[in-house]
Amino acid sequence: MHVRHEKLFLWLKDVFPASRLYGPYDHGGRRYYQWMARGEFLERELVPLVASHFAHLDDYAAERFRSMCERYGLSQMAEGRATGAFNGVAAEESTAPGPRKRTHGKSAQNPRGPSSGAKRTPLG
């Protein structure tokens, strides 16, 4: 996204410290950032969160989310969270958890931080 959204990216990094922010980049007359989610953070936190609010996505974003889940084998994770995106349950009925505060990508489940075999998926 364009650098004019820098405050949004800084907020995302604060709320989701396991994510990564790259840039700003200059390419083709554009100046932009890239926000990235990978591995356990993507599978256990971000996919269920987005899936629980699937009904609020515009058609373009919904299709990109759905195709990303299929491409990276994430749909099984989303299906387990009872979402409108995958099994017809309304977003308000979802039990998917919200973001959890982490420190430097580490969690109680993974105290060493993100694994080296993390799935790499751009969300932009």
Backbone as a chain_set.jsonl record, in Angstrom:
{"seq": "MHVRHEKLFLWLKDVFPASRLYGPYDHGGRRYYQWMARGEFLERELVPLVASHFAHLDDYAAERFRSMCERYGLSQMAEGRATGAFNGVAAEESTAPGPRKRTHGKSAQNPRGPSSGAKRTPLG", "coords": {"N": [[0.834, -1.176, 0.0], [0.303, 2.302, -0.444], [2.684, 4.77, 0.713], [1.391, 6.771, 2.093], [-0.238, 5.562, 3.876], [1.186, 4.994, 6.131], [0.793, 5.343, 8.963], [-1.239, 3.504, 9.454], [0.102, 1.099, 8.889], [2.063, 1.133, 10.918], [0.398, 0.898, 13.127], [-0.641, -1.671, 12.616], [1.71, -3.191, 12.934], [2.092, -2.794, 15.665], [-0.2, -3.973, 16.806], [-0.059, -6.541, 15.736], [2.614, -7.921, 16.334], [4.07, -10.094, 15.347], [4.002, -9.92, 12.65], [5.492, -8.59, 9.611], [6.934, -5.612, 8.306], [7.808, -4.195, 5.307], [9.799, -1.978, 3.364], [9.902, 1.6, 2.877], [9.3, 1.094, -0.627], [10.367, 2.05, -3.906], [9.005, 1.931, -7.002], [8.195, 1.743, -10.383], [7.15, 4.361, -10.454], [5.725, 4.449, -8.139], [5.464, 4.651, -4.567], [5.708, 2.637, -1.856], [4.684, 0.423, 0.881], [5.062, -2.932, 2.107], [3.188, -5.209, 3.838], [3.582, -8.121, 5.703], [2.576, -11.429, 6.495], [3.324, -14.499, 7.995], [3.805, -18.083, 8.347], [3.156, -19.582, 11.53], [1.854, -17.393, 12.77], [0.317, -16.37, 10.63], [-1.326, -18.624, 10.039], [-2.563, -19.328, 12.537], [-3.527, -16.997, 13.698], [-4.046, -14.686, 11.934], [-5.448, -15.628, 9.57], [-7.784, -16.933, 10.745], [-8.886, -14.645, 11.99], [-9.428, -12.84, 9.834], [-11.142, -14.51, 8.374], [-13.279, -14.703, 10.152], [-14.495, -12.309, 9.8], [-15.304, -12.274, 7.238], [-17.659, -11.675, 5.813], [-17.623, -8.944, 5.679], [-15.768, -8.205, 3.815], [-14.91, -6.774, 0.656], [-15.832, -7.856, -2.679], [-13.522, -8.295, -4.289], [-11.369, -8.427, -2.405], [-12.29, -10.58, -0.886], [-12.21, -12.715, -2.719], [-9.461, -12.807, -3.232], [-8.512, -13.482, -0.671], [-9.736, -15.993, -0.32], [-8.526, -17.434, -2.462], [-5.848, -17.278, -1.674], [-5.91, -18.801, 0.68], [-6.53, -21.317, -0.397], [-4.334, -21.717, -2.162], [-2.121, -21.796, -0.418], [-2.77, -23.815, 1.287], [-4.346, -23.164, 3.502], [-7.026, -23.243, 3.943], [-8.131, -25.34, 5.421], [-7.499, -24.631, 8.033], [-9.004, -22.3, 8.3], [-11.568, -23.361, 7.955], [-11.905, -24.749, 10.31], [-12.561, -22.778, 12.071], [-15.191, -21.948, 11.974], [-16.441, -20.047, 9.936], [-18.012, -17.504, 7.939], [-16.859, -17.463, 5.499], [-16.282, -20.032, 4.676], [-18.084, -22.039, 5.532], [-20.697, -21.133, 5.716], [-21.557, -19.976, 8.137], [-22.551, -17.089, 9.798], [-20.565, -14.096, 10.099], [-20.814, -12.847, 12.597], [-21.308, -14.979, 14.255], [-19.001, -16.339, 14.552], [-16.316, -17.968, 16.277], [-13.713, -17.302, 16.213], [-10.573, -16.249, 17.457], [-9.435, -12.958, 18.452], [-6.64, -10.74, 17.728], [-3.598, -11.652, 19.365], [-1.345, -10.394, 21.719], [2.087, -10.415, 21.128], [5.615, -10.934, 21.663], [8.256, -10.035, 19.792], [7.726, -12.008, 17.813], [7.574, -14.36, 19.245], [5.948, -16.91, 21.147], [3.953, -18.602, 23.65], [3.462, -21.117, 22.661], [5.465, -21.358, 20.784], [8.326, -20.684, 21.699], [10.754, -20.068, 20.512], [10.308, -18.399, 18.431], [9.255, -17.529, 15.022], [9.174, -20.264, 12.715], [11.753, -21.579, 10.558], [10.755, -22.725, 8.318], [8.525, -21.328, 7.502], [5.433, -20.394, 5.909], [5.329, -18.263, 3.155], [3.565, -15.481, 2.425], [2.248, -12.86, 0.669], [0.147, -10.206, 1.64], [-1.504, -8.088, 0.113]], "CA": [[0.0, 0.0, 0.0], [1.02, 3.563, -0.581], [3.314, 5.268, 1.941], [0.482, 7.657, 2.826], [-0.896, 4.739, 4.888], [2.217, 4.598, 7.092], [0.24, 5.234, 10.314], [-1.958, 2.234, 9.511], [1.106, 0.033, 8.982], [2.668, 1.166, 12.252], [-0.603, 0.332, 14.021], [-0.655, -3.119, 12.367], [2.903, -3.761, 13.576], [1.887, -2.753, 17.108], [-1.246, -4.938, 17.145], [0.397, -7.86, 15.288], [4.077, -7.83, 16.302], [4.676, -11.212, 14.617], [4.005, -9.582, 11.222], [6.674, -7.847, 9.161], [6.692, -4.477, 7.427], [8.945, -3.969, 4.417], [9.728, -0.761, 2.575], [9.172, 1.848, 1.636], [9.902, 0.769, -1.911], [10.056, 2.902, -5.058], [8.978, 1.083, -8.195], [7.199, 2.115, -11.374], [6.511, 5.62, -10.111], [4.96, 4.305, -6.888], [6.216, 4.512, -3.31], [4.782, 1.812, -1.095], [5.103, -0.547, 1.889], [4.463, -4.26, 2.008], [2.989, -5.827, 5.149], [3.68, -9.562, 5.458], [2.241, -12.37, 7.565], [3.866, -15.813, 7.614], [3.894, -19.191, 9.285], [2.19, -19.797, 12.607], [1.053, -16.178, 12.932], [-0.659, -16.347, 9.539], [-2.269, -19.739, 10.165], [-3.301, -19.411, 13.799], [-4.111, -15.729, 14.125], [-4.563, -13.78, 10.92], [-6.472, -16.275, 8.743], [-9.054, -17.025, 11.474], [-9.427, -13.307, 12.224], [-10.016, -12.352, 8.586], [-12.265, -15.39, 8.042], [-14.408, -14.405, 11.029], [-15.092, -11.061, 9.322], [-15.36, -12.45, 5.794], [-18.848, -11.016, 5.261], [-17.351, -7.515, 5.548], [-14.792, -7.976, 2.743], [-15.458, -6.537, -0.68], [-15.71, -9.047, -3.525], [-12.14, -8.474, -4.726], [-10.572, -8.894, -1.261], [-12.79, -11.908, -0.506], [-11.674, -13.703, -3.665], [-8.01, -12.921, -2.986], [-8.348, -14.226, 0.577], [-10.107, -17.384, -0.59], [-7.509, -18.068, -3.311], [-4.634, -17.416, -0.868], [-6.113, -19.947, 1.573], [-6.417, -22.531, -1.216], [-2.976, -21.827, -2.694], [-1.155, -22.109, 0.637], [-3.284, -24.87, 2.147], [-4.827, -22.559, 4.735], [-8.476, -23.34, 4.059], [-8.467, -26.253, 6.508], [-7.432, -23.87, 9.267], [-10.149, -21.399, 8.333], [-12.769, -24.164, 8.13], [-12.003, -25.115, 11.709], [-12.92, -21.612, 12.877], [-16.598, -21.631, 11.751], [-16.508, -18.728, 9.329], [-18.901, -17.3, 6.805], [-16.082, -17.634, 4.279], [-16.076, -21.406, 4.253], [-19.14, -22.997, 5.821], [-22.013, -20.535, 5.79], [-21.875, -19.377, 9.425], [-22.407, -15.634, 9.735], [-19.368, -13.594, 10.764], [-21.109, -12.54, 13.992], [-21.369, -16.217, 15.009], [-17.687, -16.961, 14.588], [-15.609, -18.026, 17.552], [-12.293, -17.069, 15.951], [-10.004, -15.295, 18.409], [-8.845, -11.732, 17.94], [-5.18, -10.762, 17.79], [-2.948, -11.82, 20.662], [-0.103, -9.639, 21.814], [3.299, -11.232, 21.186], [6.867, -10.197, 21.757], [9.28, -10.42, 18.819], [7.376, -13.226, 17.092], [7.621, -15.526, 20.124], [4.706, -17.19, 21.864], [4.069, -19.725, 24.573], [3.493, -22.328, 21.854], [6.686, -21.387, 19.988], [9.196, -19.717, 22.355], [11.928, -19.733, 19.697], [9.914, -17.478, 17.375], [8.772, -18.151, 13.796], [10.012, -21.344, 12.194], [12.436, -21.265, 9.31], [9.961, -23.271, 7.221], [7.258, -20.594, 7.477], [4.822, -20.113, 4.624], [5.513, -16.87, 2.783], [2.361, -15.059, 1.737], [1.991, -11.419, 0.697], [-1.253, -9.808, 1.8], [-1.577, -6.696, -0.282]], "C": [[0.882, 1.242, 0.0], [1.572, 4.048, 0.764], [2.411, 6.213, 2.723], [-0.274, 6.904, 3.925], [0.08, 4.284, 5.985], [1.664, 4.445, 8.511], [-0.53, 3.927, 10.488], [-0.974, 1.073, 9.659], [1.761, -0.007, 10.355], [1.693, 0.612, 13.291], [-0.663, -1.189, 13.858], [0.542, -3.795, 13.034], [2.748, -3.793, 15.091], [0.876, -3.825, 17.547], [-0.817, -6.37, 16.822], [1.92, -7.879, 15.202], [4.765, -8.993, 15.585], [4.685, -10.96, 13.109], [5.27, -8.796, 10.888], [6.245, -6.725, 8.225], [7.955, -4.224, 6.625], [8.714, -2.683, 3.633], [10.115, 0.45, 3.41], [10.012, 1.515, 0.401], [9.495, 1.813, -2.936], [10.131, 2.034, -6.297], [7.868, 1.56, -9.124], [6.449, 3.394, -11.052], [5.662, 5.555, -8.841], [5.915, 4.215, -5.707], [5.28, 3.801, -2.345], [5.488, 0.959, -0.041], [4.473, -1.896, 1.552], [4.4, -4.838, 3.421], [2.869, -7.32, 4.923], [3.323, -10.342, 6.715], [2.69, -13.745, 7.095], [3.648, -16.832, 8.725], [2.768, -19.284, 10.29], [1.29, -18.583, 12.821], [-0.041, -16.107, 11.866], [-1.74, -17.396, 9.759], [-3.149, -19.664, 11.401], [-3.995, -18.116, 14.218], [-4.779, -14.952, 13.006], [-5.653, -14.408, 10.051], [-7.789, -16.422, 9.51], [-9.696, -15.653, 11.724], [-10.109, -12.769, 10.965], [-11.238, -13.193, 8.221], [-13.482, -15.076, 8.902], [-15.132, -13.123, 10.624], [-15.275, -11.085, 7.804], [-16.529, -11.701, 5.151], [-18.625, -9.527, 5.028], [-16.347, -7.195, 4.441], [-15.514, -7.648, 1.448], [-15.164, -7.761, -1.543], [-14.269, -9.334, -3.94], [-11.28, -9.032, -3.595], [-10.996, -10.299, -0.84], [-12.227, -12.98, -1.427], [-10.171, -13.876, -3.48], [-7.73, -13.715, -1.718], [-8.635, -15.706, 0.351], [-9.025, -18.083, -1.417], [-6.185, -18.226, -2.555], [-4.755, -18.635, 0.045], [-5.974, -21.259, 0.799], [-4.984, -22.763, -1.662], [-1.978, -22.287, -1.64], [-1.665, -23.145, 1.633], [-3.806, -24.362, 3.478], [-6.328, -22.728, 4.931], [-8.89, -24.289, 5.167], [-8.453, -25.52, 7.839], [-8.646, -22.964, 9.381], [-11.443, -22.176, 8.549], [-12.979, -24.522, 9.588], [-12.436, -23.969, 12.607], [-14.358, -21.155, 12.652], [-16.775, -20.229, 11.184], [-17.51, -18.688, 8.199], [-18.185, -17.539, 5.493], [-16.12, -19.065, 3.775], [-17.216, -22.355, 4.589], [-20.5, -22.382, 6.1], [-22.405, -19.935, 7.134], [-21.636, -17.881, 9.328], [-21.195, -15.191, 10.537], [-19.611, -13.318, 12.245], [-21.116, -13.793, 14.864], [-20.007, -16.863, 15.186], [-17.097, -16.938, 15.989], [-14.116, -17.796, 17.371], [-11.757, -16.02, 16.913], [-9.512, -14.047, 17.705], [-7.336, -11.815, 18.048], [-4.693, -10.925, 19.215], [-1.649, -11.044, 20.639], [1.07, -10.598, 21.947], [4.507, -10.331, 21.306], [7.868, -10.793, 20.784], [8.99, -11.759, 18.153], [7.382, -14.48, 17.934], [6.277, -15.691, 20.815], [4.942, -18.341, 22.818], [4.161, -21.039, 23.803], [4.814, -22.47, 21.095], [7.674, -20.377, 20.567], [10.434, -19.331, 21.561], [11.58, -18.771, 18.574], [9.476, -18.237, 16.139], [9.733, -19.222, 13.287], [10.65, -20.942, 10.88], [11.667, -21.791, 8.111], [8.62, -22.579, 7.079], [6.753, -20.389, 6.059], [4.946, -18.619, 4.349], [4.332, -16.448, 1.938], [2.203, -13.56, 1.8], [0.497, -11.159, 0.83], [-1.375, -8.366, 1.362], [-2.21, -6.469, -1.585]], "O": [[2.047, 1.209, 0.396], [0.999, 3.77, 1.817], [2.646, 6.434, 3.911], [-0.878, 7.523, 4.802], [-0.179, 3.302, 6.681], [2.036, 3.497, 9.203], [-0.477, 3.312, 11.553], [-1.195, 0.169, 10.464], [1.989, -1.089, 10.896], [2.108, -0.066, 14.23], [-0.729, -1.915, 14.849], [0.397, -4.861, 13.633], [3.224, -4.725, 15.738], [1.088, -4.502, 18.553], [-1.168, -7.303, 17.544], [2.468, -7.855, 14.1], [5.943, -8.882, 15.247], [5.314, -11.713, 12.366], [6.018, -8.391, 11.778], [5.304, -6.878, 7.447], [9.038, -4.058, 7.187], [7.583, -2.345, 3.286], [10.604, 0.31, 4.531], [11.236, 1.638, 0.392], [8.412, 2.392, -2.849], [11.178, 1.47, -6.612], [6.732, 1.757, -8.693], [5.257, 3.51, -11.338], [4.958, 6.511, -8.515], [7.047, 3.752, -5.848], [4.191, 4.295, -2.047], [6.708, 0.793, -0.063], [3.491, -1.981, 0.816], [5.415, -4.943, 4.11], [2.129, -7.75, 4.038], [3.702, -9.983, 7.83], [2.469, -14.119, 5.943], [3.351, -16.491, 9.87], [1.596, -19.095, 9.965], [0.086, -18.735, 13.032], [-1.196, -15.814, 12.177], [-2.93, -17.094, 9.675], [-4.352, -19.91, 11.322], [-4.942, -18.141, 15.004], [-5.953, -14.596, 13.112], [-6.684, -13.778, 9.817], [-8.835, -16.063, 8.97], [-10.919, -15.524, 11.673], [-11.243, -12.296, 11.028], [-12.26, -12.649, 7.803], [-14.612, -15.176, 8.423], [-16.258, -12.88, 11.06], [-15.387, -10.037, 7.169], [-16.389, -11.155, 4.057], [-19.36, -8.908, 4.259], [-16.101, -6.022, 4.159], [-16.592, -8.174, 1.174], [-14.344, -8.603, -1.177], [-13.843, -10.489, -3.943], [-10.544, -9.999, -3.794], [-10.152, -11.119, -0.476], [-11.812, -14.041, -0.962], [-9.667, -14.995, -3.566], [-6.811, -14.533, -1.689], [-7.867, -16.567, 0.78], [-8.646, -19.211, -1.102], [-5.471, -19.205, -2.77], [-3.811, -19.414, 0.17], [-5.365, -22.207, 1.293], [-4.47, -23.877, -1.553], [-1.086, -23.082, -1.935], [-1.073, -23.336, 2.695], [-3.716, -25.065, 4.484], [-6.849, -22.386, 5.993], [-9.918, -24.062, 5.805], [-9.31, -25.765, 8.688], [-9.253, -22.871, 10.448], [-12.331, -21.701, 9.257], [-14.117, -24.591, 10.052], [-12.658, -24.177, 13.799], [-14.72, -20.067, 13.1], [-17.215, -19.324, 11.893], [-17.818, -19.707, 7.581], [-18.828, -17.792, 4.474], [-16.003, -19.298, 2.572], [-17.306, -23.414, 3.967], [-21.372, -23.044, 6.664], [-23.516, -19.42, 7.254], [-20.6, -17.458, 8.815], [-20.834, -15.823, 11.53], [-18.719, -13.53, 13.067], [-20.949, -13.696, 16.08], [-19.885, -17.85, 15.912], [-17.342, -16.024, 16.776], [-13.335, -18.068, 18.283], [-12.416, -15.01, 17.159], [-9.209, -14.071, 16.512], [-6.802, -12.859, 18.424], [-5.294, -10.405, 20.155], [-0.937, -11.046, 19.635], [1.047, -11.496, 22.789], [4.43, -9.124, 21.08], [8.281, -11.941, 20.944], [9.902, -12.56, 17.949], [7.212, -15.574, 17.397], [5.559, -14.716, 21.036], [5.996, -18.977, 22.799], [4.85, -21.966, 24.23], [5.236, -23.587, 20.797], [7.852, -19.306, 19.986], [11.102, -18.356, 21.905], [12.469, -18.359, 17.828], [9.335, -19.459, 16.185], [10.951, -19.094, 13.416], [10.146, -20.068, 10.174], [11.903, -21.343, 6.989], [7.667, -23.181, 6.585], [7.538, -20.229, 5.124], [4.69, -17.803, 5.234], [4.114, -16.991, 0.855], [2.038, -13.016, 2.893], [-0.315, -11.831, 0.194], [-1.348, -7.481, 2.217], [-2.327, -5.325, -2.024]]}, "num_chains": 1, "name": "protein.A"}
